[in-house]
Each structure stands twice: as C-alpha cells, then as structure tokens.
Amino acid sequence: MPPLLKRIFSRENLLALLLSLILTALVIFTAGTSPTWIYQGF
C-alpha cells in the first residue's frame, strides 16, 4: 500500500468515518418519524 493511502486510511480516520456514517444513518432513519418529544411541553 502506498504511504499516501496508508495515511488516509489510518485507524483514526477509519474510526471517524465510521462514526460519521453511523450518525448520518441515525439522522436519516429518525427523520421520518415525527419528533413528538419536541412538542411535549406545548
């Protein structure tokens, strides 16, 4: 593996990418449900 690819796909970068993908998926999947907890106080 070339050193540039090794630097791009380091352990920290892969963990950050995985975390951001999980957060994005959570936002996408929970956006379809109506956020009733926002309107609880009204």
ABEGO torsion letter per residue (X at the ends): XBAAAAAAABAAAAAAAAAAAAAAAAAAAAAABBBAAAAAAX
